[in-house]
């Protein structure tokens, strides 16, 4: 019996490898996104504490302290805004890579479905060939038994 060989197996292997590479890239991007979100949370906490510190400085009569606290608050607000942009860029990169992974997965699954279809078709054709062979063997045996029966019945008269 012939063995099943999927002619597009190298393409399927390539698509599997490509999907795994994309998944690895996605994991790296997700880790970067989580790191950036953590940094944003840390900066927001620093900004909020700078606001509280500025509020306490406002009640004191120290203009230099107020000026420094305000400058620190402004700096933290800029850092928070900058980090928000970085988080959004990281999120977009994760979303884009996720879309690429899904597309690669769809491509791989389509080839796997084609392979399975071709394999089933191959099995069906083998079964038909086997049935045809068995039918020929049965016909040959039947013809032999009929010719032997005719010879036996014709020879007995």
C-alpha positions, 0 to 999 in steps of 0.5 A: 500500500502506498504511504500518504505524503502531503506535498505541502508539508514543508509549507506547513512546517514553515507556518508552524515555525513562523507562528511559534516565532510570532508567539515568542515575539508576542510574549516579549511585547506583552512583558514590555507592555506589563513593565511599562504599565507598572512604571506608569503606576509607579509614576502616577503614585509619585505624582500623587504624592508630589501633589500632596507635598505641594499642598502641604508646602502651600500652607507653609510660608516657604516660597522656595519650597513651594517653587521646588515642590511645584517644579517636581510636580510638573516634572512628574506630570510630564513623566506620567504623560510620556509614560502613558504614550509609551504604554499606548504604543506598547499596547498597540504593538501587542495588538498588532502582534496578536493580529499577526499571530491570529493570521498565522494561526489561521493560515496554519490551520487551513493547511492542516485542514487541507492535509487532513482532507487529503489524508482522508481522500488517500485513505478512501482511495486505498480502501477503494483499491483494496475493495476492488482487489478483493472483488477481483479475487472473489470473482476469480474464485467464483469463476474457478468454482463454477468452472470446476462445478461444470467440469464435475457435473459435465464429466459425470454424465 
